[in-house]
Amino acid sequence: MYFSTGSKRLQRKIDFWLCISTFVLVIFGVIMVYSATFYRYDLYGISKFRAFFKEILRLAIGIMAFLIGRSIDPKNYRKYIKYAMYVIIGILGLVFIVGLQSRGATRWLKVGLLTFQPSEVAKIVIILYLANELYEERSALKNPIKLLKVLALPFIAILLTAIQPNYSMALIIAIIVFGMLFFAGVKITNLLIPVLFSVLLLLMLYVAVPQKFTHVEKRIKTFVSGEKHYQVKQSLIAISEGRVVGKGIGKSTEKYLYLPMAENDFIFAIICEELGFLGAFIIIMGYIIIILRGFNAASRHFRANYYYSLVAIGITLMIFVVSAVHIGVNLGLFPPTGQALPLISMGGSSLLVNLFGLGILSHISEKVEDYESIR
């Protein structure tokens, strides 16, 4: 559904369902982050409103990012995106030199008062880069060697992300890349070469630095054995206690230090406990609407504006894959990955990147009837 705004001469369509779903989710996020953190902060003598005000500030910056993404035509990124790809690879490398270490991983950089996760930024840069390269080099769809050339820089970024170690993020970016390639029209047989190359890189990494795989092996073995990880056990308890309508906002018991990372990795479980099946349904429907609007925009642009189509499908996959992984972990379907729930979990890098990406998707969706050349 679209609404038109402005004068007759300067009319602008607004994708109502995409925009409203996005902002319903971020408002949910602010409320649920506060609910998931106020007890712990108060217990340790920190203002219980600290997370709330920080999320409000992040949301304000995120809304600006959304509006910037929505107002700038994505074709304007094409001339700079290769440079941006080199920069993000450099930043991912810089993480190993001056990055912040937490829980055995080095994934963050601090610039002044700002702390951010470069791998989050890498997702949107890789999407824009790959869309541009496939648009410029359409022959890569049928030529495996040219395809590997197109994938060279994204592979380096994925490898640097994995070494941090952040295997779940590296895998998610890889899934987004292969999803874009499949949608672009690359034959499955041609996809086998980059898949085999990825497996080879992973094996080489495992041989070179086996110690970085220790925690991953432990989580996978626990998951395969059928035994639930402690966090997953607590997550399932929270979800089961929520029932249909939940205990009410602020009334979760799992956040009382039973469920670690409740405001981030397991916020879906807190939502289920406090708002029940109804709250979970609203959240999931919000993602489904965004994903459907994204697929609609990508498919309608495919023949006329191929670049827009690839950008749209990449951003749609970004939201779909990460939200599916987060919810799957909370339901015990996957081993813990440490992935935030898009637009909802606490975290500035994730919120900023996702809102900027959805701003770009909104711009593309609102141009679905525009078939002029993007050159």
N, C-alpha and C positions, 0 to 999 in steps of 0.2 A: 504494500500500500504506500502511495506517495502523496504528499501534500505539496502544493505549489506556493511559493512565497515571493514577495517582491512585486515590482510593477509589471505590467504586461510586456514591456520592452526588456526587462531584466529579470525574468522569472527564473526561479531556482527550485528544483524538486528536492524534497526531503524524504528519505526512506524512513518512514515513521516507525515501522516495526524493528528495524535494525537499531535505530537510535534509542527508542524506548527500552528495548531489551538490554542494551548496553548499560544504560543508566539505572535501570532497576537492579541489575547485578552489582554495580559499584556501590549503590546505596545499601544494599544488603551487606556488602563487604565491610563498609564502615561500621555498621551496627554490630555485625558478628565478630569483627576483630576486637571491638571494645568489650563485647560480652565475654570473649574467650580469654582476655588478658587482665581484666580489672582486679580479679582476686589475687593473682600472682604479683602484680605490681603493688597492690595495697599491702600484701604480706611482707614484701621486701622494702617497704617504706618509700615506694615510688608513687607519685600521683597516679591514681587509678584511671585518670583521664588522659594520661600521657599518650597511649596508643591511639586513642580517639582523635586527639588534636593532630598527631603526626599523620594519621590517615586522611584527615581533612585537608592538611597541607599537601600531601601527595596527590589527593584527588583534584585539588585546584590546579596543580601543575599538570596532572594527567588530562584534565579537561582542556587545558591550553594545547596540549599535544594532540588531542583529538581534533580540535578546531583547526590547528595547523595542517594536520593530515587531510582533513576534509576540504580545506580551502585551496590547497596546492595540487595542481594536476600532476599525477604520478609520472607523466612523461618528462617532467622537468628534472626528475632524479636521474634520468638515464645517462646524461653526460658526466655525472659525478660519481655514479655508483661503483665503478671499478676502483676509483681512488678510495672510496669509503670501504671497499672490501680489503684493500691493502692496509688501511688504517686499523680496521677491526682485528685483522690478523696480527698486526703489530701490538695492539693493546692486549690481545689474548696471550701473546708471548711475554709482554711486560708483567703480566700477573705473576709469573714464576720468579720475577726479580724483586718486585716491591709489593706483591699482593698480600692481602690479609688472610691469615690461616684460621680456620674454625672447624672443629670436629674432624680433623685429619685431612681437610681439603683446602686448597688455595684457589678461591674462586672470585674474590672481591678485590676491588681497587678503591682506595680512598683518595679523593681530590678535595682538599680543604675539609669542609664539613660534609661533603657529599661522599657516600659510599654506594657503589653500584656494582652490578654483576655483568661483566662484559659479554658472557655467553648469551644473556637475554637479548642484548643489543644485536649480537651476531645473528640471531634468528631472522629479524626483519631485514637486516642488510643482505643476508644470503638469499632471501626470497626476492628482493628487488634485483639483486645481481643476476640470479639465475633466470628470472623472467626476461631481463634485458639480453643476456647472452643467447638464450634460446630464440628470442625474437630476431636478433641480429644474425644468428647462425642456424637457420632452419635446417640446413643439411645435416646438422648434428643429430637430428631425430632418427636418421637412417644410417649414420656413419659412427660406429662405436669408438673409433680413434678420436674423431672430433668431439664426441660426447665426453670422453675422458679429459680432453683439453678444457672443455667448458667446466667440468667438475673439479678441476685441479685445485683452485682456490677454496671452494667450499670444503673439499676433503681436508685441506690443511687446517681450516678453522675447526672442523669436527675433531680432528686428531688432537689439536691443542686443548680443546674442551675436555676430551676424554682423559688426557694426561693430568688434569688438575688434581684429583680425578673427579669428573662429573659425567659418568657413563650414561646416566639416564637422560641428561640434557643432550649429550652427543647422539644418543640413539633417537631421541625425538627429532633433532634437526635432520638426521639421516632419513627418517620416515617422511618428514615434510618434503625433503629434496626428491626422494623417489616417488612420492605422491604427485608432485608437480611434473616430474618426467613422464609418469604414466598418463596423467591428464593431458600433457602436451602432445602425446601421440607417439612416444618412443615405444618401439616394439618390445615385448617382454623378453624376447631372445637377446636383444641389444642391452637390456637392463641387467642381464646376467653378468656382463663384464664388470661394470662398476660394483655390483654386489659382491662378486668374487674378489675384486680388488679391496673392498672394504673389509671382508673377512680376513684377507691376507694381512692388511694393516693391523687389525685387531690381534691376530696371532703374533705378529712381530712385536707389538706393544706388550703383550703378555710375557713373551720371552725376555724382552729387554728390562721390564720393571714389574716382575711378578708380585712384589709387595704391594703395589697399588691396586691389586685385584682381590686382596685378602677379604675386605669387608663385603665386596660384591659376591664372592664365592660363598661366604657365610650366609648371606641373605638368601641367595638362590638355593643353597642346600636346605635351609630351613623351610623355604617355601615348597620345594619339591617333595620334601619328606612329609608334608601335610601339617607340620607343626607351625602354629601361628607366631609371628614375631610379637613381642610384648606390646608395641604400639598398635599393631593390627588387632590384637585381642581387645585392648581397651577401646579401640575405634568401633568394633563390632558390638561391644557392650553399650556404648553410647547410642549407636544407631537403633539397637533393639529396644532401648528404654524410651526412645522418642515416640514410638507407635504412630498413631495417625496424626494427631495435632501437636505432639510434643509437650514438654514440661513448661514451656513459656520462655520468652527471651530473658536471658540472664540466670536461668534456673538449672543450667547444666551442672552435673556433679563431676563429670570426667575432667573438667577444666581445673578442678581443685588438686592439681599436680598429679593426677592419675594418668592423664594423656599428654605426653610431651609434644611440643610444637603444635599445640591445639589451634593457635592462631594462623598457622601456615600450612604445614604438611597434612594436617588432619582437621581442617576447618569444616569440611563437608560433614564429618561425624558430629561436630558440635551443632551444626545446622539441623541435622536429623534429630539430635537429642532434644534441642530446644523448640524446634518448629515441626518435628515429625515428618511423616510422609508428605504432608501438604507442602511444607517448606521445601523439601527436597524436590518435589514435583515442579514447583515454581522455578527453582534454580535450573533444573534440567531443561525445562521448557524454554527458559531464557537462552540457554546455549543452543538448543535445537533451532529456535527462530533465527539466531545469528548465523548458524551454519547453513540453514536453508536459504537465507537471503544471500549469503556468500556464494553458494553453488548456483543460485539463480543468476546472479550478476556474472559469474565466470562463464556459465554456459551460453548466456545471451550475447556475450562479447566475443565468443570464441572465433567466429569467422571474420568478423569485421575489425575488431580491435584485439588482436592476439596477445599483445603485451599486457593490456588491462586484464584480460582473461587469466593469464598466468599469475599476475600479482594477486588477483582476487582469490584464486584457488589456493595460493600459498598462505595467505593470511587466514583463510577459512580453515585450512588444515592445521595451522598454528593453534587456533583456538580449540579445534576439535580434538587433536591428539593430546594436548596437555590436559584439558579438562577430563577426557576419558581416562587418562593414566591416573590422575589425582583421585577421581571417583572410584576407579578400579582398585587402587591401593586401599582406600578407606573401606571398601567392601570385602577386602581380602582376596581379590581376584589376581593381584600382582604383588610381588614383594615390594617393600618400601623403597621409594625412589627419591624422596625429598622435593617433589615437584609441587609448586603452589597451584591453587585453584585460580584460573584466570579471572581478573577483575574483582576477586573476593578476598583471597588470602593477603595477609600483611606482607608488604614488600614493594618498595618504590620502583625498582628496575622493571619488575614484571608488569606492574600497573601502567607505568609510562609507555613501555613498548606495546602492550596490548591495546591501550587506548589510541596511540598513534597509528598502529596498524588498522584498527577499526575505523579510524578517521579516513584513512586511505580507502578502505573498503566501502565506506559510505559514499565517498566521492565517486568511485567507480560505479556503485550501484545506482546512484542518482544520474548517471550518464548512460543508462542502459538503452535509451532511444537515440543516442548520439553516435552515428556511424561515420563520422568524419575521420580522416587519417590522423594517426597519432604522431606522425613525423612533423 
